[in-house]
Amino acid sequence: MKKGLCIILALCVLVSLTACGGKTQEETAAGFKPAFDTGTSCHITVAGSYDNFEALELEFERFNEIYPNVQLSYVKLDDYNSVLSTALDSNDRPDIFFSYSWMIGNEKYDPVFARMEDLSDSALGLDLDCIRPRLISRDAQGHVLMVPVFTRTYGMLVNNDLFEKEGLSVPTTWSELLSVCEAFRAKGYASPMMGYSLKASSSFMNTVAYPLFVAALAENPEALALANGPEPAAGEYLRPAMEAVEQLVRNGCIDLGACDQIEDNYSQVILRFFEGDVPMMICTGDTVSGTRKRESQSEAFIRAPFAYSFWPIPLTEDGGYFIDSPSLEFSVNKNCDHLDMTNEFLRFLITNQALNEMASVKRLVTPTTDLSFDAVYAPFAQVPSDRIISPEMLGIRDTVAVQTRAAAFLVGTGEITVDEAVAAYGSFE
């Protein structure tokens, strides 16, 4: 009778848990199985350059459903790039820290790389296979020192309602882009395309030029070493990108004076787009990530909301490119105080579920293989595989980005000609 009563009570507990939405640890984390005593107590810190990181903090909460005594916190380091190396050696050294592909090959960050754990070590159990292979960088020894968390691409925010209102289709080729800009101008739109243009960094000029230059290097591998050098001989491969920037301005697709009134390449770009009179706003996916939050901050958008989406800029007659590149990566400080539990948290985080959830909250493109886009990114899901390019897989270094954005800005603002930009490749700072 006692045994029967125990069975009945056990069944009642299970039923009550089900009715209340109770979950086991494994169910809470979609199959994640803890490797350590779930009563383990320690403190893990993630350091980065974001002002806040709500998406990560939600994952902290999910991890605490399994390990309730592990304290997890995110801290912003002011002047991140300058203080990171010092912070990794301090008494308050972070366990996990932001890392970026542009750090590769820069001697300034050699001390940072020296403190990175090899995340490809099979003993750690990280599911790196859930990440698109082209996003993962390996050093000369084949080690994975950085794991992608978010990815970026280059494109244009499109006001779908404006295109529908004016009876026009979103362009998918270069000639269509020039024609649709002319059509919008004829209908009274002074600047059919807009974008941030006050400084070279993250300017619309770079957003146009970089994908074209990367594509040229992908098609001409012999030029890659020259471009990374950077050697002046690589300048000729930059020419099509510079010509595209120049033509957009020359043809009146972009009113440079109007773009100069946009004071930053994030909030102000979004709020200007939400005014509702810009058919196409050139920007990166990092900018798009802020759109959802700013819908409620724009009085114009609240009064007259409209449908919008993010499209590749159709830079050739074959269409645009999907430059598939990490925007944020995580690295583990191999000298941290709680390395085992730090790796346990990273094992929890590097899964389809966690990475997709974070990307959805942040409205960025997920790095996972299932490529589960937010609806705003749907046009990029249609890009053919032969037009998806990863600078990291090609071995393109940050020197290429530096030269491109400086040259494109000077050409776009009319300070130098295309020929001068081509000849000066390698000398830009």
PyMOL commands that set and color helices and strands:
alter all, ss='L'
color gray80, all
select helices_A, chain A and resi 2-19+25-28+54-64+80-87+101-103+107-113+122-124+128-130+133-135+160-165+174-186+204-219+221-228+232-250+256-259+267-273+285-288+291-297+299-303+339-349+352-362+375-382+385-387+391-394+398-412+418-423
alter helices_A, ss='H'
color red, helices_A
select strands_A, chain A and resi 42-48+70-76+96-99+147-152+154-159+193-194+280-284+308-311+322-323+325-332+388-389
alter strands_A, ss='S'
color yellow, strands_A
deselect
rebuild
show_as cartoon
